[in-house]
Amino acid sequence: EVTPDIYEIFKKSSWWNAYHCSVSDRLASVRPYFCMQ
């Protein structure tokens, strides 16, 4: 479970660009939380 605050931290990480997120930035901003695998 990932909250928007954690999502923002992840996006600043060096590995983020190599990670394919199935949730778009727009969708992540409107949902309170989502799961990452």
CHARMM internal coordinates of N, CA and C (Angstrom, degrees):
IC EDIT
DIST 1 N 1 CA 1.4488
DIST 1 CA 1 C 1.5273
ANGL 1 N 1 CA 1 C 108.44
DIST 1 C 2 N 1.3116
ANGL 1 CA 1 C 2 N 115.76
DIHE 1 N 1 CA 1 C 2 N 129.20
DIST 2 N 2 CA 1.4622
ANGL 1 C 2 N 2 CA 120.90
DIHE 1 CA 1 C 2 N 2 CA -176.18
DIST 2 CA 2 C 1.5172
ANGL 2 N 2 CA 2 C 109.35
DIHE 1 C 2 N 2 CA 2 C -125.22
DIST 2 C 3 N 1.3019
ANGL 2 CA 2 C 3 N 116.32
DIHE 2 N 2 CA 2 C 3 N 125.34
DIST 3 N 3 CA 1.4627
ANGL 2 C 3 N 3 CA 120.53
DIHE 2 CA 2 C 3 N 3 CA 176.94
DIST 3 CA 3 C 1.5287
ANGL 3 N 3 CA 3 C 109.19
DIHE 2 C 3 N 3 CA 3 C -88.17
DIST 3 C 4 N 1.3174
ANGL 3 CA 3 C 4 N 118.30
DIHE 3 N 3 CA 3 C 4 N 163.59
DIST 4 N 4 CA 1.4698
ANGL 3 C 4 N 4 CA 119.93
DIHE 3 CA 3 C 4 N 4 CA 179.08
DIST 4 CA 4 C 1.5275
ANGL 4 N 4 CA 4 C 113.25
DIHE 3 C 4 N 4 CA 4 C -56.41
DIST 4 C 5 N 1.3222
ANGL 4 CA 4 C 5 N 118.02
DIHE 4 N 4 CA 4 C 5 N -36.30
DIST 5 N 5 CA 1.4694
ANGL 4 C 5 N 5 CA 120.10
DIHE 4 CA 4 C 5 N 5 CA 179.27
DIST 5 CA 5 C 1.5242
ANGL 5 N 5 CA 5 C 111.06
DIHE 4 C 5 N 5 CA 5 C -64.15
DIST 5 C 6 N 1.3172
ANGL 5 CA 5 C 6 N 116.34
DIHE 5 N 5 CA 5 C 6 N -43.73
DIST 6 N 6 CA 1.4618
ANGL 5 C 6 N 6 CA 120.45
DIHE 5 CA 5 C 6 N 6 CA 178.59
DIST 6 CA 6 C 1.5249
ANGL 6 N 6 CA 6 C 110.10
DIHE 5 C 6 N 6 CA 6 C -65.85
DIST 6 C 7 N 1.3190
ANGL 6 CA 6 C 7 N 116.83
DIHE 6 N 6 CA 6 C 7 N -39.09
DIST 7 N 7 CA 1.4641
ANGL 6 C 7 N 7 CA 121.66
DIHE 6 CA 6 C 7 N 7 CA 178.18
DIST 7 CA 7 C 1.5267
ANGL 7 N 7 CA 7 C 110.41
DIHE 6 C 7 N 7 CA 7 C -58.01
DIST 7 C 8 N 1.3245
ANGL 7 CA 7 C 8 N 117.23
DIHE 7 N 7 CA 7 C 8 N -43.01
DIST 8 N 8 CA 1.4703
ANGL 7 C 8 N 8 CA 121.26
DIHE 7 CA 7 C 8 N 8 CA 178.90
DIST 8 CA 8 C 1.5265
ANGL 8 N 8 CA 8 C 110.86
DIHE 7 C 8 N 8 CA 8 C -63.48
DIST 8 C 9 N 1.3213
ANGL 8 CA 8 C 9 N 116.93
DIHE 8 N 8 CA 8 C 9 N -39.22
DIST 9 N 9 CA 1.4674
ANGL 8 C 9 N 9 CA 120.55
DIHE 8 CA 8 C 9 N 9 CA 177.42
DIST 9 CA 9 C 1.5222
ANGL 9 N 9 CA 9 C 109.76
DIHE 8 C 9 N 9 CA 9 C -64.66
DIST 9 C 10 N 1.3210
ANGL 9 CA 9 C 10 N 116.74
DIHE 9 N 9 CA 9 C 10 N -44.37
DIST 10 N 10 CA 1.4617
ANGL 9 C 10 N 10 CA 120.72
DIHE 9 CA 9 C 10 N 10 CA 178.90
DIST 10 CA 10 C 1.5216
ANGL 10 N 10 CA 10 C 111.16
DIHE 9 C 10 N 10 CA 10 C -58.93
DIST 10 C 11 N 1.3329
ANGL 10 CA 10 C 11 N 117.15
DIHE 10 N 10 CA 10 C 11 N -42.19
DIST 11 N 11 CA 1.4646
ANGL 10 C 11 N 11 CA 120.62
DIHE 10 CA 10 C 11 N 11 CA -177.69
DIST 11 CA 11 C 1.5232
ANGL 11 N 11 CA 11 C 112.23
DIHE 10 C 11 N 11 CA 11 C -62.74
DIST 11 C 12 N 1.3221
ANGL 11 CA 11 C 12 N 117.29
DIHE 11 N 11 CA 11 C 12 N -23.83
DIST 12 N 12 CA 1.4634
ANGL 11 C 12 N 12 CA 121.06
DIHE 11 CA 11 C 12 N 12 CA 179.44
DIST 12 CA 12 C 1.5269
ANGL 12 N 12 CA 12 C 111.87
DIHE 11 C 12 N 12 CA 12 C -86.62
DIST 12 C 13 N 1.3227
ANGL 12 CA 12 C 13 N 117.22
DIHE 12 N 12 CA 12 C 13 N -7.23
DIST 13 N 13 CA 1.4558
ANGL 12 C 13 N 13 CA 121.32
DIHE 12 CA 12 C 13 N 13 CA -177.84
DIST 13 CA 13 C 1.5183
ANGL 13 N 13 CA 13 C 111.06
DIHE 12 C 13 N 13 CA 13 C -75.29
DIST 13 C 14 N 1.3168
ANGL 13 CA 13 C 14 N 115.42
DIHE 13 N 13 CA 13 C 14 N 151.04
DIST 14 N 14 CA 1.4618
ANGL 13 C 14 N 14 CA 120.36
DIHE 13 CA 13 C 14 N 14 CA -177.46
DIST 14 CA 14 C 1.5254
ANGL 14 N 14 CA 14 C 112.21
DIHE 13 C 14 N 14 CA 14 C -66.30
DIST 14 C 15 N 1.3272
ANGL 14 CA 14 C 15 N 117.12
DIHE 14 N 14 CA 14 C 15 N -26.69
DIST 15 N 15 CA 1.4629
ANGL 14 C 15 N 15 CA 119.84
DIHE 14 CA 14 C 15 N 15 CA -177.82
DIST 15 CA 15 C 1.5212
ANGL 15 N 15 CA 15 C 113.15
DIHE 14 C 15 N 15 CA 15 C -85.65
DIST 15 C 16 N 1.3218
ANGL 15 CA 15 C 16 N 118.37
DIHE 15 N 15 CA 15 C 16 N -7.11
DIST 16 N 16 CA 1.4592
ANGL 15 C 16 N 16 CA 120.53
DIHE 15 CA 15 C 16 N 16 CA -172.60
DIST 16 CA 16 C 1.5231
ANGL 16 N 16 CA 16 C 112.52
DIHE 15 C 16 N 16 CA 16 C -59.91
DIST 16 C 17 N 1.3438
ANGL 16 CA 16 C 17 N 117.42
DIHE 16 N 16 CA 16 C 17 N -41.62
DIST 17 N 17 CA 1.4641
ANGL 16 C 17 N 17 CA 120.03
DIHE 16 CA 16 C 17 N 17 CA -177.50
DIST 17 CA 17 C 1.5239
ANGL 17 N 17 CA 17 C 112.11
DIHE 16 C 17 N 17 CA 17 C -64.59
DIST 17 C 18 N 1.3184
ANGL 17 CA 17 C 18 N 116.61
DIHE 17 N 17 CA 17 C 18 N -26.25
DIST 18 N 18 CA 1.4605
ANGL 17 C 18 N 18 CA 120.16
DIHE 17 CA 17 C 18 N 18 CA 179.00
DIST 18 CA 18 C 1.5219
ANGL 18 N 18 CA 18 C 111.74
DIHE 17 C 18 N 18 CA 18 C -84.17
DIST 18 C 19 N 1.3237
ANGL 18 CA 18 C 19 N 116.25
DIHE 18 N 18 CA 18 C 19 N -13.57
DIST 19 N 19 CA 1.4589
ANGL 18 C 19 N 19 CA 121.01
DIHE 18 CA 18 C 19 N 19 CA -177.92
DIST 19 CA 19 C 1.5147
ANGL 19 N 19 CA 19 C 109.23
DIHE 18 C 19 N 19 CA 19 C -94.25
DIST 19 C 20 N 1.3104
ANGL 19 CA 19 C 20 N 116.40
DIHE 19 N 19 CA 19 C 20 N 130.65
DIST 20 N 20 CA 1.4637
ANGL 19 C 20 N 20 CA 119.83
DIHE 19 CA 19 C 20 N 20 CA 178.46
DIST 20 CA 20 C 1.5198
ANGL 20 N 20 CA 20 C 109.02
DIHE 19 C 20 N 20 CA 20 C -92.85
DIST 20 C 21 N 1.3159
ANGL 20 CA 20 C 21 N 115.26
DIHE 20 N 20 CA 20 C 21 N 111.38
DIST 21 N 21 CA 1.4600
ANGL 20 C 21 N 21 CA 119.78
DIHE 20 CA 20 C 21 N 21 CA 179.26
DIST 21 CA 21 C 1.5235
ANGL 21 N 21 CA 21 C 108.86
DIHE 20 C 21 N 21 CA 21 C -92.04
DIST 21 C 22 N 1.3200
ANGL 21 CA 21 C 22 N 116.53
DIHE 21 N 21 CA 21 C 22 N 130.22
DIST 22 N 22 CA 1.4652
ANGL 21 C 22 N 22 CA 120.17
DIHE 21 CA 21 C 22 N 22 CA -178.82
DIST 22 CA 22 C 1.5208
ANGL 22 N 22 CA 22 C 112.01
DIHE 21 C 22 N 22 CA 22 C -79.95
DIST 22 C 23 N 1.3248
ANGL 22 CA 22 C 23 N 116.32
DIHE 22 N 22 CA 22 C 23 N -6.67
DIST 23 N 23 CA 1.4611
ANGL 22 C 23 N 23 CA 121.12
DIHE 22 CA 22 C 23 N 23 CA 179.65
DIST 23 CA 23 C 1.5262
ANGL 23 N 23 CA 23 C 108.56
DIHE 22 C 23 N 23 CA 23 C -107.37
DIST 23 C 24 N 1.3090
ANGL 23 CA 23 C 24 N 116.78
DIHE 23 N 23 CA 23 C 24 N 125.70
DIST 24 N 24 CA 1.4626
ANGL 23 C 24 N 24 CA 120.36
DIHE 23 CA 23 C 24 N 24 CA 179.78
DIST 24 CA 24 C 1.5259
ANGL 24 N 24 CA 24 C 110.57
DIHE 23 C 24 N 24 CA 24 C -70.72
DIST 24 C 25 N 1.3321
ANGL 24 CA 24 C 25 N 115.63
DIHE 24 N 24 CA 24 C 25 N 160.52
DIST 25 N 25 CA 1.4669
ANGL 24 C 25 N 25 CA 119.70
DIHE 24 CA 24 C 25 N 25 CA 177.77
DIST 25 CA 25 C 1.5213
ANGL 25 N 25 CA 25 C 110.77
DIHE 24 C 25 N 25 CA 25 C -57.99
DIST 25 C 26 N 1.3184
ANGL 25 CA 25 C 26 N 116.77
DIHE 25 N 25 CA 25 C 26 N -41.63
DIST 26 N 26 CA 1.4624
ANGL 25 C 26 N 26 CA 120.72
DIHE 25 CA 25 C 26 N 26 CA -178.23
DIST 26 CA 26 C 1.5284
ANGL 26 N 26 CA 26 C 110.39
DIHE 25 C 26 N 26 CA 26 C -63.81
DIST 26 C 27 N 1.3225
ANGL 26 CA 26 C 27 N 116.42
DIHE 26 N 26 CA 26 C 27 N -45.51
DIST 27 N 27 CA 1.4602
ANGL 26 C 27 N 27 CA 120.09
DIHE 26 CA 26 C 27 N 27 CA -179.74
DIST 27 CA 27 C 1.5261
ANGL 27 N 27 CA 27 C 110.75
DIHE 26 C 27 N 27 CA 27 C -65.88
DIST 27 C 28 N 1.3146
ANGL 27 CA 27 C 28 N 116.62
DIHE 27 N 27 CA 27 C 28 N -40.02
DIST 28 N 28 CA 1.4629
ANGL 27 C 28 N 28 CA 120.05
DIHE 27 CA 27 C 28 N 28 CA 179.70
DIST 28 CA 28 C 1.5222
ANGL 28 N 28 CA 28 C 111.23
DIHE 27 C 28 N 28 CA 28 C -63.59
DIST 28 C 29 N 1.3199
ANGL 28 CA 28 C 29 N 116.78
DIHE 28 N 28 CA 28 C 29 N -31.47
DIST 29 N 29 CA 1.4670
ANGL 28 C 29 N 29 CA 119.60
DIHE 28 CA 28 C 29 N 29 CA -177.39
DIST 29 CA 29 C 1.5222
ANGL 29 N 29 CA 29 C 112.53
DIHE 28 C 29 N 29 CA 29 C -74.99
DIST 29 C 30 N 1.3296
ANGL 29 CA 29 C 30 N 117.62
DIHE 29 N 29 CA 29 C 30 N -20.99
DIST 30 N 30 CA 1.4628
ANGL 29 C 30 N 30 CA 119.40
DIHE 29 CA 29 C 30 N 30 CA -177.91
DIST 30 CA 30 C 1.5245
ANGL 30 N 30 CA 30 C 113.21
DIHE 29 C 30 N 30 CA 30 C -102.57
DIST 30 C 31 N 1.3224
ANGL 30 CA 30 C 31 N 116.84
DIHE 30 N 30 CA 30 C 31 N -12.75
DIST 31 N 31 CA 1.4631
ANGL 30 C 31 N 31 CA 119.79
DIHE 30 CA 30 C 31 N 31 CA 177.97
DIST 31 CA 31 C 1.5150
ANGL 31 N 31 CA 31 C 109.56
DIHE 30 C 31 N 31 CA 31 C -99.10
DIST 31 C 32 N 1.3265
ANGL 31 CA 31 C 32 N 118.14
DIHE 31 N 31 CA 31 C 32 N 140.16
DIST 32 N 32 CA 1.4641
ANGL 31 C 32 N 32 CA 120.40
DIHE 31 CA 31 C 32 N 32 CA -177.06
DIST 32 CA 32 C 1.5250
ANGL 32 N 32 CA 32 C 113.24
DIHE 31 C 32 N 32 CA 32 C -69.27
DIST 32 C 33 N 1.3139
ANGL 32 CA 32 C 33 N 117.39
DIHE 32 N 32 CA 32 C 33 N -29.69
DIST 33 N 33 CA 1.4538
ANGL 32 C 33 N 33 CA 120.38
DIHE 32 CA 32 C 33 N 33 CA 177.35
DIST 33 CA 33 C 1.5169
ANGL 33 N 33 CA 33 C 109.62
DIHE 32 C 33 N 33 CA 33 C -164.27
DIST 33 C 34 N 1.3033
ANGL 33 CA 33 C 34 N 116.57
DIHE 33 N 33 CA 33 C 34 N 162.94
DIST 34 N 34 CA 1.4587
ANGL 33 C 34 N 34 CA 121.45
DIHE 33 CA 33 C 34 N 34 CA 176.38
DIST 34 CA 34 C 1.5188
ANGL 34 N 34 CA 34 C 107.84
DIHE 33 C 34 N 34 CA 34 C -156.04
DIST 34 C 35 N 1.3079
ANGL 34 CA 34 C 35 N 116.28
DIHE 34 N 34 CA 34 C 35 N 171.18
DIST 35 N 35 CA 1.4633
ANGL 34 C 35 N 35 CA 121.06
DIHE 34 CA 34 C 35 N 35 CA -177.50
DIST 35 CA 35 C 1.5173
ANGL 35 N 35 CA 35 C 111.19
DIHE 34 C 35 N 35 CA 35 C -101.05
DIST 35 C 36 N 1.3196
ANGL 35 CA 35 C 36 N 115.10
DIHE 35 N 35 CA 35 C 36 N 147.26
DIST 36 N 36 CA 1.4641
ANGL 35 C 36 N 36 CA 121.20
DIHE 35 CA 35 C 36 N 36 CA 173.45
DIST 36 CA 36 C 1.5151
ANGL 36 N 36 CA 36 C 107.44
DIHE 35 C 36 N 36 CA 36 C -120.15
DIST 36 C 37 N 1.3253
ANGL 36 CA 36 C 37 N 115.97
DIHE 36 N 36 CA 36 C 37 N 145.59
DIST 37 N 37 CA 1.4592
ANGL 36 C 37 N 37 CA 120.68
DIHE 36 CA 36 C 37 N 37 CA 176.91
DIST 37 CA 37 C 1.5072
ANGL 37 N 37 CA 37 C 109.75
DIHE 36 C 37 N 37 CA 37 C -118.83
END
COOR INIT
IC SEED 1 N 1 CA 1 C
IC BUILD
